Amino acid sequence: MNSPTGGPSLEQKRHLVTAIPGPKSQALHSRRQSAVSAGISSTLPIYVQAAGDGVIVDIDGNSLIDLGAGIAVVNVGNSATKVVANVQAQVGQFTHTCFMVAPYEGYVEVCEALNELTPGTHPKKSALFNSGAEAVENAVKIARSYTKRQAIVVFEHGYHGRTNMTMAMTAKNMPYKHTFGPFANEVYRVPVSYPFRDERSGSDVAKDAITRIEKEVGGSNVAAIVIEPIQGEGGFIVPALGFLPAIQAYANANGILFITDEIQTGFCRTGSWFASEDENLTPDLITTAKGIAGGLPLAAVTGRAEIMDAIHPGGLGGTYGGNPIACAAALGAIATMKDLDLNSKATQLGEVLTQRLTELKAQFSTVGDVRGRGAMQALEFVLPGTKDPNPEFTSAVAKRCHAAGVLVLTAGTYSNVIRLLPPLTMSLELLNEGLDVLEESIADVMQQMVGPELASLK
Ligand code: PLZ
């Protein structure tokens, strides 16, 4: 069987031969527990043997449906033919010289591609890094240096990483920040539009956010406003229409850089190259990572040429940033996204998701909200008849899905969201099968935790 990306493919089916996790995974897990810091945890400790398109095969021979894509990374699938071929060719040529020491073409080509694909037709330039957090850190450095201002404005429920600066920018304490302070200063958090919970128009919430900035920080002190167009870890919160353009307009009018963090939303995930396009936003800088390189570590800051060039030579960099193998992978991933028109594919997957998840909301009183865009959609779980978060129910449903061979991820400030991020090369049939399991799991957990009486309550 062939993968849509060209080469041979793993069989695209859910097939369990042991309990999850199986005996081999359990044995490896106990080895891991003696060797790996307890501070690193795994959503589902099945140990992976192979993965491709919609499935992950573990060392016990179980084949699971992957609805997480390694947290929105393997948009082109797990071993897209062009990614594999480019990486193999690059490893054969050279693995590393350090772009800051002796440069190479792949880095330049990735920057050219990013300058072309990101929103806006203005002249752009890019710089490459290793991780999303590092890209956000560098966007902050660039914004402060260019504007000669210090304050950074971020939003409730936002997530930007785990380094010291980005922990300060991330909203949620547990598990990201707890006991890790003190955090970087000059970071200010303001309200975000969260339609399910605030039931207000985008422009109303934007007004509040802007008032907070004006009163508590002072617009002329703000270097940048950094926002995810759809909040990822925060629970796939899609701001009400008008919120993002109002924030951008305020930034533009006050000499504040408007930075969209598209680390989770980027690279065809929402049915566009970048989610900023959906409300015609033109960020001054954009941070990308995850989907950029089909699983190899690469991240970028792309932005207005005059901003990106305002930094003194040597002011940005890092040993591995824009590593040649990661750049080769990115060029393969971007070519795959274009060849397969993965924006249309994300839209198709999104149609299935919207329809099926909307049905779940009608069926189950614990489903409070369905939201997202394209192949990035989520369910927010509540106590029946209320909007009170229901994290216990959420984690029980996720566990039930895992046991049945469907890898789903949770999210949300209140840990009450199941988010679905299928690889974009997954077939619609396999997605539907994964959603069948999700539906069965919710029904089961309803019976166990809520009881038939409350279960029927709408
Ligand atoms: N900005 C919007 O989604 C990474 C975090 C997983 P890194 N999200 C997954 C975890 O628990 O660590 C993310 C993001 C947005 C920044 C980042 C950070 O990207 O590549 O994980 O550093």
Boltz pocket constraint, residues with backbone or C-beta under 6 A from the ligand:
constraints:
  - pocket:
      binder: B
      contacts: [[A, 71], [A, 130], [A, 131], [A, 132], [A, 133], [A, 134], [A, 136], [A, 159], [A, 160], [A, 161], [A, 162], [A, 228], [A, 232], [A, 233], [A, 261], [A, 262], [A, 263], [A, 264], [A, 289], [A, 290]]
      max_distance: 6.0
